[in-house]
Amino acid sequence: MEKQVNKLAKKLPLKTFTNIFFIALFFLFSSVAIAQEPTYNTGQKYIIGDITVTGNTSFGSQTIISFSRLNKGDEIVIPGEKISNAIKRLWGSNLFSSIDIYLVRLEGNTAYLEINLEDLPELNEVTIDGIKKSKKEAVITENKLTKGAKVTENLITTTRNYLTNKYKKNGFLNTKVTVNTKEVIDSIQKSRVDMSIKIDKGEKVKIKKINFIGNEKIADKKLRKAMKNTKQKNPIRILKRSKYIQEDYKEDLVSIIDKYKENGYRDARILSDSIIINDDKTISLNINVEEGEQYKFGKITFVGNSVYTDQQLASVLKIKEGSTYNGVELRKRIADDTKPDAIDLTNLYQNNGYLFSTINPVEVSADGNVIDMEIRISEGKPAYFNNVSVSGNDKTNDHVVYRELRTKPGQLYSKQNVIRTIRELGQLGFFDAQQLVPNMKNFNTVDGTVDIEYEVVERGSSQIELQGGYGGGGFIGTLGLSFNNFSMKDIFKKDAYKPVPMGDGQSLALRLQASRFFQTYSFSFSEPWLGGKRPLQLSTSISHTKQFLYNAVTRDADKDRRFNITGVSVGLSKRLTFPDDYFHLSQAISFQHYNLKNYNTGLFTFGDGYSNNLAYTVGLSRNNTTADPIYPMGGSNFAVSAKLSLPYSLFNNVDYKALKEERDGLDPTDEDDSVRISEIDQQRYNWLEFYKVKFKGDWYTRIVDKLVIKSGLEFGFLGAYNNDRGVIPFERFFLGGDGLGNYSLDGREVVQLRGYPNQSLSSTDGGTIYNKFSMEIRYPITLGAQAKIYGLGFIEGGASFDNFRDYNPFNINRSAGFGLRIFMPAFGLLGIDFGHGFDALPGETTKNGWETHFIIGQQF
């Protein structure tokens, strides 16, 4: 054998022999390695002896082992559930790109494990090309592309899809997004990547033409009108652009079929639709429809009804035999999902306790294109509220919320009462009206009970007004504090100040305002439920103002020539039950003392003296606007009031006719006569005698989505019981501008009319009658809890007149413009308007033009 080997070696070249030798060695050591690889018995239990962590990771070994929940001394099966769960947990952390667990060796029943893993790379920098710089930060925030974020394939894919869909929704149908990553080597050897995002939006794709094929019964124009979101190019259209958005287009295809169903073509369907790319980079849409035959309603019978008669149900359904079949209208008359308080059959039952009722329309015959219908009703048993609860009111006391609930335990279920409760809670102003949710739960069809929980989200109900500005010839400083959820009973409790006692639904307001020319101080308090048993509101207020005349020589306020007003009022407002419980009757008694010292103006013919104003005000109002008082989307709010003084001329034995004749015979330019005129007017106005009637109405109409039109009407008239005594110089109307009180505090009532300077549309002495018409179109930017922001456009007109014989309701000053409103709970309502006055100011010949108005604490 040895000779044969030597002989073979002699015959083989040295290189070949060497290769064979190394191959033999390789197989030898491989067999040894294989022999040394640990073997385990499936299903046998082992004890973990130790765990080591290897691989490229920045996490500590103990951290990884703890997260895996594999511990030294644990009993495991190889392979087994504990090891599988450990791998799942580590993958679930989204921190690693590679994870393996190895069995290193076995010593008896002791297993030694190794966790080998690779960290996911962290995001270093992001560069974005193809969009404006101002838009880049939003892309980073929305896709969570912050420095240090773990870069996964899912993050890359999600970012790409998000941006592609985002711009396609905006009409960029050909948007292409590329996301690339590049590894970065840093000093700490940490795996990092830079991300490059390239956005190619392309040209915005517009729809040149929408073509319909196969339609004979309904014209193209009507079908295009039915498409609410997808429009073809039209230069005169403003609100809806002709961009193509796939999701909106799919919805509009359904709207086309609904249009056919509304006209009796219940079998109508879309056979196909296609997009044609035009040479001018626009597209055309071809929609192929099959109309089918027109149907009419035949006999409609009700089956299963015992609570209501056929006649009662038919009066709600309002569909007559022989009328054109309208599947859309039929669906709404059964259950209108767009209006929670709609008059339909479902609400008829649910408003009277039948929560578990079901109503299904079934076609039983369609002979001769006449469809006979059965309205099949399963009434179920009446349902009653079992548990009624409220959650989320951390600051507002329970009794304040519960007294507004229209649903009580043991009460018959009523959907109408649930909707009304949401409205009442929203009108309180303590909760975010957009997030009020009634949660129905624990439905029990056997016992006929249901639980309801009203989930509320509190918002700041206190406001602070701290501002400074220029007006009336000088700097005006204002400090206002308004607490709209105050608690008077806790005012002496130290622990209740957070920062003030809150939670009882009361209102307390303090306001201080001062400048060189005037000072005003006011305090008001109201309790909405006097006595706690019924909605009887008590309102009180105290105010004091000082105003000084302007000295033309010193160009400053003349403190020796002043006009003071001190006032107090007490009022009660009661919720009525007739004609309905949206009505309120309010009554108030007020007293103002006007004190003049050397205050000679065109309005007052007596510069030294006083006047007293004791008046009774009665008002009737009705407010059924929707839940959010800041941005109502439906309903109306109107108020009519009359403010009356005592008819002093009937019993004070003063001959006002003689005084008037004497005054008319005096010469105001004569010094002695001027003094006498002042004396006569002091006597005429020592106790003010007047009546004042006002009306204001606002109507809110929801057009589409949250687009709302608000229309308004105002009227005011100030009259005298005794014409010889005359109309008083106080309580007059001053029209024009932003509607704020400005710096004139002489008992006047200011009325806003944008597009003109403040109080510029009334005579120097003020008007005794005015009217105003307005219309706004509003759309919200956000209605969040922290801020409600909406834009508006307006047109309005109004006029002020000195006496009734000059009154012409159609001779008005017109204006139009646009503005913005921002409501923040801490600061109230703020806004800005840009109004264009189309008419000339009194005494001028050219139109007024543009005016800018800042709105503080008012709502138009």
C-alpha positions in Angstrom: 0.0 0.0 0.0 2.8 2.4 0.9 4.5 1.7 -2.4 1.2 2.4 -4.2 0.9 5.8 -2.6 4.4 6.7 -3.4 3.9 5.6 -6.9 0.7 7.7 -7.2 2.6 10.7 -5.7 5.3 10.3 -8.3 2.7 10.3 -11.1 0.7 13.3 -9.8 2.0 16.8 -10.2 2.9 18.6 -6.9 0.2 21.3 -7.4 -2.5 18.6 -7.9 -1.3 16.7 -4.9 -1.4 19.9 -2.7 -5.0 20.6 -3.8 -6.1 17.1 -2.9 -4.4 17.5 0.5 -6.3 20.8 1.3 -9.6 19.3 0.1 -9.1 16.4 2.4 -8.3 18.7 5.3 -11.5 20.7 4.6 -13.7 17.7 4.7 -12.0 16.5 7.8 -12.5 19.7 9.8 -16.0 20.1 8.4 -16.9 16.7 9.7 -15.5 17.6 13.1 -17.4 20.9 13.1 -20.6 19.1 12.2 -20.0 16.6 14.9 -19.5 19.3 17.4 -22.7 21.2 16.5 -25.1 20.9 19.5 -28.0 18.6 19.0 -31.2 18.8 21.0 -34.3 16.8 21.4 -37.5 18.4 20.2 -40.0 18.8 23.0 -37.4 18.4 25.7 -37.2 21.1 28.3 -33.9 22.9 28.9 -32.7 25.5 31.4 -31.1 28.7 30.0 -27.6 28.8 31.3 -26.6 32.2 29.8 -27.5 34.6 27.0 -25.0 36.6 24.9 -25.8 39.4 22.5 -23.8 39.9 19.3 -24.2 41.9 16.1 -24.2 45.6 15.2 -26.4 47.3 17.9 -26.1 50.4 20.0 -28.3 48.9 22.7 -26.8 47.3 25.8 -26.9 43.5 26.2 -29.0 43.6 29.4 -31.5 46.0 27.7 -32.0 43.6 24.8 -32.2 40.5 27.0 -34.8 42.2 29.3 -36.9 43.2 26.3 -36.8 39.7 25.0 -38.1 38.4 28.3 -35.6 35.4 28.1 -33.9 35.1 31.5 -31.1 33.0 32.8 -32.6 30.1 34.7 -35.9 30.1 32.6 -37.1 26.7 31.4 -37.6 26.5 27.6 -38.3 24.1 24.8 -36.1 24.2 21.6 -37.7 25.3 19.3 -40.5 26.7 21.5 -43.1 29.4 22.2 -40.8 31.5 24.5 -38.1 31.8 21.8 -40.7 32.6 19.1 -42.3 35.3 21.4 -38.9 36.8 22.1 -38.3 37.2 18.4 -41.7 38.7 17.9 -41.1 41.3 20.7 -37.8 42.3 19.3 -39.4 42.7 15.8 -42.3 44.6 17.3 -39.9 47.3 18.7 -39.2 48.4 15.1 -35.6 49.0 16.1 -33.8 46.2 14.2 -33.3 45.1 10.6 -32.1 41.5 11.4 -32.9 39.3 14.4 -31.7 35.7 15.0 -31.5 33.5 18.2 -28.9 30.7 18.1 -28.3 27.7 20.4 -24.6 28.0 21.1 -24.1 24.8 23.1 -25.7 22.3 25.4 -24.3 21.0 28.6 -26.7 18.3 29.8 -30.0 20.0 30.1 -28.5 23.5 30.2 -28.8 25.6 27.0 -26.6 28.6 26.1 -28.2 31.1 23.7 -27.0 33.9 21.5 -29.1 36.8 20.2 -27.7 38.2 17.1 -29.2 41.4 15.7 -28.6 44.5 13.5 -30.0 48.0 14.4 -32.2 49.7 11.9 -30.5 52.8 10.6 -31.5 56.2 12.1 -32.6 59.1 10.1 -29.9 61.8 9.9 -31.0 64.5 7.5 -34.0 64.9 5.1 -33.8 66.9 1.9 -37.0 67.5 -0.1 -37.0 68.8 -3.7 -40.0 69.8 -5.8 -42.1 71.8 -3.3 -41.9 75.3 -1.7 -39.7 75.7 1.4 -42.7 76.7 3.5 -44.3 73.3 2.7 -41.3 71.2 3.7 -41.7 71.4 7.4 -45.3 70.1 7.1 -44.1 67.1 5.1 -41.5 66.2 7.8 -44.0 66.6 10.6 -46.9 64.7 8.9 -44.6 61.8 8.1 -42.6 61.8 11.3 -39.3 62.2 9.5 -37.5 63.7 12.6 -33.8 63.2 13.1 -33.2 59.9 14.9 -36.3 58.2 13.6 -35.8 54.5 12.6 -35.8 54.1 8.9 -37.8 51.1 7.9 -39.1 50.0 4.5 -42.6 50.7 5.9 -41.6 54.3 6.6 -40.2 54.8 3.1 -43.3 53.2 1.5 -45.8 55.1 3.7 -44.0 58.4 3.0 -44.1 57.8 -0.8 -47.7 56.8 -0.8 -48.8 59.7 1.5 -47.2 62.3 -0.7 -48.4 60.8 -3.9 -52.0 60.7 -2.7 -51.7 64.1 -1.1 -51.0 65.8 -4.4 -53.3 63.6 -6.5 -56.1 64.9 -4.2 -55.1 68.4 -5.1 -55.5 67.7 -8.8 -51.9 66.6 -9.7 -52.8 63.3 -11.2 -49.4 62.5 -12.5 -47.5 63.0 -9.3 -44.3 60.9 -8.9 -42.5 60.6 -5.6 -39.0 59.1 -5.2 -37.5 58.3 -1.8 -33.8 57.3 -1.6 -31.5 56.7 1.3 -27.8 57.0 1.6 -25.7 55.5 4.4 -23.7 58.0 6.6 -20.6 57.0 8.5 -20.1 59.0 11.7 -17.6 59.0 14.4 -19.5 56.8 16.8 -20.0 54.1 14.2 -23.8 54.4 14.5 -25.9 53.3 11.5 -27.4 56.5 10.0 -28.9 57.4 6.6 -29.7 60.6 4.8 -33.1 60.6 3.1 -33.7 62.3 -0.2 -37.3 62.9 -1.3 -38.0 64.2 -4.8 -41.5 65.2 -5.6 -42.5 65.7 -9.2 -46.1 67.0 -9.1 -46.3 67.6 -12.8 -49.0 69.8 -14.2 -52.3 70.0 -12.5 -54.7 67.9 -14.5 -57.9 69.7 -15.3 -61.0 68.3 -16.9 -61.7 69.8 -20.2 -65.0 68.0 -20.9 -67.4 65.5 -19.3 -69.1 63.5 -21.9 -72.2 61.3 -21.4 -73.0 58.4 -23.7 -76.4 56.7 -23.9 -78.4 59.3 -22.0 -81.7 60.4 -23.7 -84.0 61.1 -20.8 -81.8 63.4 -18.7 -79.6 66.0 -20.5 -75.8 66.2 -20.1 -76.2 69.5 -18.3 -78.3 68.1 -15.5 -76.1 65.1 -15.1 -73.0 67.3 -14.8 -74.8 69.4 -12.2 -75.5 66.3 -10.2 -71.7 65.8 -9.9 -71.0 68.0 -6.9 -67.2 67.7 -6.8 -66.1 66.9 -10.4 -66.6 69.8 -12.8 -65.4 70.5 -16.3 -63.6 73.7 -17.2 -65.7 76.8 -16.9 -64.2 80.3 -16.6 -67.1 81.8 -14.6 -67.0 79.1 -11.9 -65.3 80.2 -8.7 -66.2 77.8 -5.8 -65.5 74.5 -7.7 -62.4 74.0 -9.8 -62.1 71.5 -12.7 -59.4 69.4 -11.2 -59.6 65.6 -11.3 -59.6 63.8 -7.9 -60.3 60.1 -8.2 -62.1 59.7 -4.8 -64.4 62.6 -5.6 -65.0 61.3 -9.1 -66.1 57.9 -7.7 -68.6 59.6 -5.4 -70.0 61.6 -8.2 -70.6 58.5 -10.3 -72.9 57.4 -7.5 -74.5 60.8 -7.5 -75.3 60.4 -11.3 -77.2 57.2 -10.5 -79.0 58.9 -7.6 -80.1 61.6 -10.1 -81.7 59.0 -12.3 -83.4 57.4 -9.3 -84.8 60.7 -8.3 -86.5 60.8 -11.7 -87.9 57.3 -11.7 -85.1 55.4 -13.5 -84.4 52.9 -10.8 -82.6 50.5 -13.1 -80.1 53.1 -14.4 -76.5 52.1 -14.2 -73.1 53.1 -15.5 -71.8 50.7 -18.1 -68.3 52.1 -18.2 -66.2 55.2 -17.7 -62.9 56.2 -19.2 -60.3 59.0 -19.1 -59.1 60.5 -22.4 -55.8 62.4 -22.2 -55.9 65.5 -24.5 -53.1 67.1 -26.4 -53.3 70.2 -24.2 -52.5 68.1 -21.1 -56.1 68.2 -20.0 -58.4 65.1 -19.7 -61.9 64.3 -20.8 -64.2 61.9 -19.0 -66.4 59.6 -21.0 -69.3 58.1 -19.0 -71.4 55.5 -20.6 -74.9 55.1 -19.0 -77.8 52.8 -19.4 -81.0 54.6 -18.3 -83.6 51.9 -18.4 -87.4 52.6 -18.1 -89.1 55.2 -16.0 -91.1 53.9 -13.1 -94.0 55.2 -11.0 -95.1 54.5 -7.5 -98.1 52.2 -7.3 -99.9 51.2 -4.1 -98.0 51.7 -0.8 -99.2 49.6 2.1 -97.9 49.5 5.6 -97.4 46.1 7.3 -96.7 45.4 11.0 -97.8 48.8 12.3 -100.0 49.0 15.5 -98.8 52.1 17.2 -99.6 54.4 14.3 -102.4 54.1 11.7 -101.8 53.9 8.0 -103.1 57.5 7.6 -100.6 58.8 10.2 -97.7 57.0 8.5 -98.8 58.1 5.0 -98.8 61.7 6.2 -95.2 61.5 7.1 -94.1 59.4 4.1 -95.8 61.9 1.7 -95.5 59.7 -1.3 -98.7 59.4 -3.5 -99.7 56.6 -5.8 -99.0 57.5 -9.4 -96.1 59.9 -8.6 -92.7 59.4 -10.3 -90.6 56.8 -8.6 -87.9 58.4 -6.5 -85.7 56.0 -4.7 -83.6 58.7 -3.1 -86.6 60.5 -1.6 -88.1 57.2 -0.5 -84.9 56.4 1.4 -85.0 59.9 3.1 -88.6 59.6 4.1 -87.8 56.3 5.7 -84.6 57.5 7.4 -82.8 60.7 6.5 -79.2 60.2 7.6 -78.2 63.8 6.7 -80.5 65.3 9.3 -80.7 63.8 12.8 -84.0 65.7 13.5 -85.6 65.1 10.1 -89.3 64.3 9.8 -89.2 60.7 8.7 -90.7 57.4 9.7 -87.7 56.2 11.7 -87.7 59.4 13.8 -91.5 59.2 14.3 -91.0 55.9 16.1 -87.7 56.7 17.8 -89.0 60.0 19.2 -91.8 58.1 20.9 -89.8 55.3 22.6 -89.5 52.7 19.8 -85.7 52.5 19.7 -85.7 48.9 18.6 -88.0 49.5 15.6 -87.0 48.7 12.1 -88.5 49.9 8.9 -87.8 48.3 5.5 -89.4 49.2 2.1 -89.9 46.2 -0.1 -91.0 46.2 -3.7 -93.7 43.6 -4.1 -94.7 44.2 -7.8 -93.3 46.1 -10.8 -95.8 45.3 -13.5 -96.1 47.8 -16.3 -93.4 50.0 -14.7 -95.6 50.6 -11.7 -94.0 49.6 -8.4 -96.2 48.5 -5.5 -94.5 48.9 -2.2 -94.8 47.4 1.3 -93.4 49.3 4.1 -92.6 46.5 6.6 -92.4 47.7 10.2 -91.1 45.8 13.2 -92.1 48.1 16.1 -90.5 46.1 19.0 -91.3 47.1 22.5 -90.9 50.7 23.9 -87.4 51.4 25.3 -86.7 53.3 28.5 -83.5 55.0 29.6 -81.8 53.0 32.4 -78.5 54.7 33.3 -77.9 58.2 32.2 -74.4 59.5 32.8 -71.9 62.2 31.8 -68.1 61.9 31.5 -65.4 64.4 30.9 -66.7 67.2 33.0 -63.6 67.6 35.3 -64.2 71.3 36.1 -68.0 71.7 35.7 -70.0 70.4 38.6 -72.3 67.5 37.8 -75.5 69.4 38.8 -74.8 72.1 36.1 -74.6 69.4 33.4 -77.4 67.1 34.7 -80.0 70.0 34.9 -79.6 70.5 31.1 -80.2 66.9 30.2 -83.5 66.1 28.5 -83.1 62.4 29.1 -83.7 61.0 32.6 -83.5 57.5 34.0 -86.8 55.7 33.6 -87.9 58.1 30.9 -89.3 56.8 27.6 -86.5 56.9 25.0 -86.7 59.9 22.6 -84.1 60.5 19.9 -85.4 64.1 19.8 -84.5 64.6 23.4 -81.0 63.2 22.9 -80.4 65.7 20.1 -81.8 68.5 22.2 -79.6 67.6 25.1 -76.5 67.8 22.8 -77.7 71.3 21.7 -78.2 72.5 25.3 -74.8 71.2 26.4 -73.1 72.9 23.5 -74.9 76.2 24.1 -73.5 76.3 27.7 -70.2 77.3 26.3 -68.3 75.1 28.7 -67.7 72.2 26.3 -66.3 71.9 22.8 -69.6 71.6 20.8 -67.8 69.7 18.0 -66.8 66.8 20.3 -70.1 66.3 22.2 -70.9 62.6 21.8 -74.0 60.6 23.0 -72.8 57.0 23.6 -75.7 54.5 23.5 -74.8 51.2 25.1 -76.2 48.2 26.9 -79.1 47.7 24.6 -81.5 45.3 26.2 -84.3 44.3 23.8 -85.8 41.9 26.4 -86.2 44.5 29.2 -86.6 47.3 26.8 -83.9 49.5 28.3 -80.8 51.3 27.1 -78.0 53.3 28.8 -76.7 56.6 27.5 -73.5 58.4 28.4 -72.8 61.9 27.2 -69.1 62.3 26.6 -68.0 66.0 26.9 -64.7 67.7 26.3 -64.2 70.8 28.4 -62.7 73.9 27.0 -61.6 77.1 28.6 -64.7 79.2 29.6 -62.9 82.1 31.1 -61.5 85.0 29.1 -59.0 87.8 29.7 -58.9 91.0 27.7 -55.7 92.9 28.0 -55.0 95.4 25.2 -53.9 98.8 24.3 -54.5 100.9 21.3 -55.2 104.4 19.9 -58.6 105.9 19.5 -60.5 109.1 20.2 -57.2 111.1 20.2 -55.2 109.1 22.6 -54.1 105.7 24.1 -56.8 103.4 25.3 -56.0 100.7 27.8 -58.4 97.9 28.6 -58.4 95.1 31.2 -61.3 92.7 31.1 -61.9 89.5 33.0 -64.8 87.2 32.2 -65.5 84.0 34.1 -68.3 82.1 32.4 -68.4 79.0 34.7 -68.0 80.8 38.0 -69.0 79.5 41.4 -70.1 82.2 43.9 -70.7 79.7 46.7 -67.0 78.8 46.7 -65.7 82.4 46.8 -64.5 82.0 50.4 -62.9 78.6 49.9 -59.2 78.9 49.6 -58.8 75.5 47.9 -61.3 76.5 45.2 -59.1 79.1 43.6 -57.6 77.4 40.5 -57.2 80.3 39.7 -60.8 81.2 40.6 -63.8 79.2 41.9 -65.3 77.4 39.0 -68.0 74.9 38.1 -71.4 76.3 38.9 -72.2 77.8 35.5 -72.5 81.4 36.8 -71.0 84.3 34.9 -68.9 87.1 36.4 -67.3 89.9 34.5 -65.1 92.8 35.4 -64.0 95.5 32.9 -61.8 98.5 33.2 -61.0 100.9 30.4 -59.3 104.2 30.4 -57.7 106.9 28.3 -57.0 110.6 28.6 -60.6 111.3 27.7 -62.7 108.7 29.4 -62.8 106.0 32.1 -65.2 103.2 32.5 -65.7 100.6 35.2 -68.2 97.8 35.0 -69.2 94.7 37.0 -71.8 92.1 36.1 -73.0 88.8 37.5 -75.6 86.2 36.4 -77.0 83.1 37.8 -78.7 80.9 35.1 -80.7 78.7 37.5 -81.9 80.9 40.3 -83.0 78.6 43.1 -81.5 75.6 41.3 -84.9 74.1 40.3 -85.7 75.8 37.0 -84.0 77.8 34.3 -84.7 81.3 35.7 -81.7 83.6 35.0 -80.9 86.5 37.3 -78.6 89.2 35.8 -77.2 92.2 37.6 -74.7 94.9 36.6 -73.2 98.0 37.9 -71.2 100.5 35.8 -69.6 104.0 36.1 -68.1 106.0 33.3 -66.4 109.4 33.1 -65.9 111.4 29.9 -64.0 114.7 29.5 -64.2 117.3 26.8 -61.3 117.9 24.4 -59.5 121.2 25.0 -58.4 122.6 21.6 -55.8 124.9 23.3 -54.0 122.3 25.4 -54.9 119.4 23.0 -55.7 117.4 26.1 -58.6 116.4 28.2 -60.3 119.2 30.2 -61.0 117.6 33.6 -63.2 120.5 34.6 -65.6 119.7 31.8 -66.9 116.2 32.3 -69.9 113.9 31.9 -70.5 111.0 34.3 -72.9 108.1 34.0 -73.6 105.7 36.9 -75.9 102.8 36.2 -77.3 99.7 37.8 -79.7 97.0 36.4 -81.4 93.9 37.6 -83.1 91.4 35.3 -84.9 88.1 35.2 -85.1 85.8 32.2 -87.5 82.8 32.1 -87.6 79.9 29.6 -91.2 79.5 28.3 -93.1 76.4 27.3 -95.3 78.1 24.8 -95.2 78.3 21.8 -92.2 76.1 22.4 -89.4 75.9 24.9 -86.9 77.8 22.7 -88.6 81.0 23.8 -87.3 83.2 26.6 -89.1 86.1 28.3 -86.8 88.6 29.9 -87.6 91.6 32.1 -85.2 94.1 33.6 -85.3 97.4 35.6 -82.4 99.7 35.0 -81.4 103.1 36.4 -78.8 105.5 35.0 -77.8 108.9 36.5 -76.3 111.3 34.0 -74.3 114.1 35.6 -72.9 117.0 33.4 -70.5 119.7 34.5 -69.7 122.4 32.0 -70.2 119.8 29.3 -71.6 121.8 26.3 -71.9 119.9 23.1 -74.3 119.9 20.1 -76.1 116.9 21.7 -76.8 118.5 25.1 -78.2 122.0 25.3 -77.6 122.1 29.0 -74.0 121.9 30.0 -74.5 121.8 33.8 -77.1 119.6 35.4 -78.3 116.0 35.5 -80.7 113.5 34.0 -82.2 110.3 35.5 -83.2 107.3 33.4 -85.4 104.8 35.2 -86.7 102.2 32.7 -88.4 98.9 32.4 -87.3 96.5 29.6 -89.3 93.5 28.4 -88.0 91.2 25.7 -89.0 88.1 23.9 -86.4 85.9 22.2 -86.1 82.6 20.5 -82.8 80.8 19.9 -82.8 77.4 18.3 -79.4 77.5 16.6 -77.4 74.3 16.5 -75.1 73.2 19.3 -72.0 75.3 18.6 -72.7 78.9 19.6 -69.5 80.1 18.0 -70.2 78.6 14.6 -73.9 77.8 14.2 -74.7 75.7 11.2 -78.5 75.9 11.3 -81.5 77.4 13.1 -82.3 81.0 13.9 -82.0 83.5 16.7 -84.3 86.5 17.1 -85.1 89.0 19.8 -87.7 91.8 20.1 -87.6 94.2 23.1 -89.2 97.3 24.4 -87.6 99.7 26.8 -90.1 102.0 28.6 -89.9 104.8 31.0 -92.7 106.1 33.2 -95.0 108.7 31.4 -93.9 111.5 33.8 -95.7 114.1 31.7 -99.1 112.6 32.7 -98.7 113.4 36.4 -95.9 115.9 37.0 -98.1 118.9 36.2 -95.5 120.5 33.8 -96.9 122.3 30.8 -94.4 121.0 28.2 -96.4 122.7 25.3 -95.8 126.1 26.9 -92.1 125.3 27.5 -91.8 124.3 23.9 -93.4 127.5 22.6 -91.2 129.5 24.9 -88.0 127.7 23.7 -88.9 128.1 20.1 -89.2 131.8 20.6 -85.7 132.2 22.1 -82.5 133.0 20.2 -79.8 130.5 21.0 -77.1 133.1 19.9 -78.3 135.5 22.6 -76.4 134.9 25.8 -79.5 135.3 28.1 -81.7 133.3 25.8 -79.1 130.5 25.7 -79.1 130.3 29.4 -82.9 130.1 29.4 -82.8 127.3 26.8 -80.5 125.4 28.9 -82.8 125.7 31.9 -85.8 124.6 29.9 -84.0 121.6 28.5 -82.8 120.7 32.0 -86.4 120.7 33.1 -87.5 118.6 30.0 -84.9 115.9 30.6 -84.5 115.8 34.4 -86.3 112.4 34.3 -86.1 110.9 30.8 -89.4 110.0 29.2 -89.2 107.7 26.2 -90.0 104.3 24.6 -87.5 102.3 22.6 -88.4 99.3 20.4 -85.8 97.0 18.8 -85.8 93.8 16.7 -82.9 91.7 15.6 -83.1 88.4 13.8 -80.4 86.0 12.4 -81.0 83.0 10.3 -78.3 80.2 9.6 -78.6 78.0 6.6 -76.2 75.2 5.9 -75.5 74.9 2.1 -73.1 72.0 1.8 -70.6 70.5 4.2 -69.9 73.3 6.7 -70.6 76.2 4.3 -73.1 78.4 6.0 -75.1 81.4 5.0 -76.1 83.8 7.8 -78.8 86.4 7.0 -79.7 89.1 9.4 -82.2 91.9 9.9 -82.2 94.7 12.5 -84.6 97.6 13.4 -84.7 100.2 16.1 -87.0 103.1 17.0 -86.8 105.7 19.8 -90.0 107.6 20.4 -91.6 110.0 22.8 -94.9 109.8 24.6 -95.3 113.6 24.5 -94.3 115.3 21.3 -94.1 118.7 23.1 -91.5 117.2 25.5 -89.6 115.7 22.5 -87.3 112.8 21.9 -84.5 112.5 24.5 -80.9 113.2 23.6 -79.8 109.9 25.1 -80.4 106.3 24.0 -80.0 107.3 20.3 -78.6 105.1 17.5 -75.2 105.8 15.9 -74.6 103.7 12.8 -71.4 102.7 11.0 -68.1 101.1 11.5 -67.1 98.1 13.7 -70.0 98.5 16.2 -67.7 99.0 19.2 -68.5 101.7 21.7 -65.4 103.6 20.8 -64.7 106.6 23.1 -68.2 108.1 23.2 -70.0 107.1 26.4 -72.9 109.5 26.5 -75.7 106.9 26.6 -75.7 106.2 22.8 -76.2 102.8 21.2 -73.7 102.0 18.4 -74.7 99.8 15.5 -72.0 98.3 13.2 -72.1 98.6 9.5 -68.8 97.7 7.9 -67.2 99.6 5.1 -67.8 103.0 6.7 -66.0 104.9 9.6 -67.3 104.5 13.1 -70.7 106.2 13.8 -70.4 108.1 10.5 -73.8 107.3 9.0 -75.9 109.1 11.7 -76.3 112.8 12.4 -74.3 114.5 15.1 -77.1 114.1 17.6 -77.8 110.4 16.6 -80.7 108.8 14.9 -84.1 107.9 16.4 -84.7 105.1 13.9 -82.6 102.8 11.9 -82.7 99.5 10.0 -80.0 97.2 8.7 -79.9 94.1 6.4 -76.9 91.8 6.2 -75.8 88.5 4.7 -72.7 86.5 5.3 -71.2 83.4 3.8 -69.0 81.5 6.2 -66.6 78.5 6.0 -64.5 77.2 8.8 -60.7 76.7 8.6 -60.8 74.8 11.9 -63.3 74.1 14.6 -60.9 72.6 17.1 -61.2 72.8 20.9 -58.2 75.2 21.2 -59.3 77.6 18.4 -62.2 78.0 16.0 -61.2 79.9 12.9 -63.5 80.7 10.0 -63.4 83.0 7.0 -66.4 85.1 5.7 -67.6 87.3 3.0 -70.4 89.8 3.5 -72.8 92.2 2.0 -74.9 94.6 4.1 -76.7 97.8 4.1 -78.4 100.1 6.6 -79.4 103.7 7.3 -80.2 105.9 10.3 -82.8 108.6 10.3 -83.5 111.6 12.6 -87.3 111.2 12.7 -90.0 108.8 11.5 -91.3 111.0 8.6 -87.9 110.7 6.9 -87.8 106.9 7.3 -87.2 105.0 4.1 -86.2 101.4 4.7 -84.7 101.0 1.2 -82.6 104.2 1.2 -79.6 102.5 2.6 -75.8 102.7 2.6 -74.4 99.6 1.0 -71.1 97.7 1.6 -69.4 94.4 0.9 -66.2 92.7 1.9 -64.5 89.8 3.6 -63.0 89.0 6.9 -61.6 86.4 9.4 -62.8 85.3 12.9 -60.7 83.6 15.5 -62.2 82.3 18.7 -59.8 81.2 21.5 -61.3 80.2 24.9 -58.9 82.4 26.8 -59.4 85.6 24.7 -62.9 85.3 23.2 -63.7 86.3 19.7 -61.2 88.3 17.6 -61.4 89.2 14.0 -60.6 91.6 11.1 -62.9 92.8 8.3 -62.1 94.6 5.1 -65.3 96.4 3.9 -65.9 98.5 0.9 -68.5 101.2 1.2 -70.4 101.7 -2.1 -72.1 105.0 -1.1 -71.0 108.4 0.0 -70.9 109.6 3.6 -73.5 112.2 4.6 -72.4 115.5 3.1 -70.0 114.0 0.6 -70.4 113.0 -3.1 -67.9 110.2 -3.6 -68.2 106.6 -2.4 -66.4 105.9 0.9 -64.3 103.0 -0.4 -62.3 100.5 1.7 -62.3 100.5 5.5 -60.5 98.1 7.9 -62.3 97.0 11.1 -60.9 95.1 14.0 -63.4 93.0 15.9 -63.0 92.3 19.6 -65.5 90.3 21.6 -68.3 90.6 19.1 -69.9 88.2 16.6 -71.5 89.2 13.3 
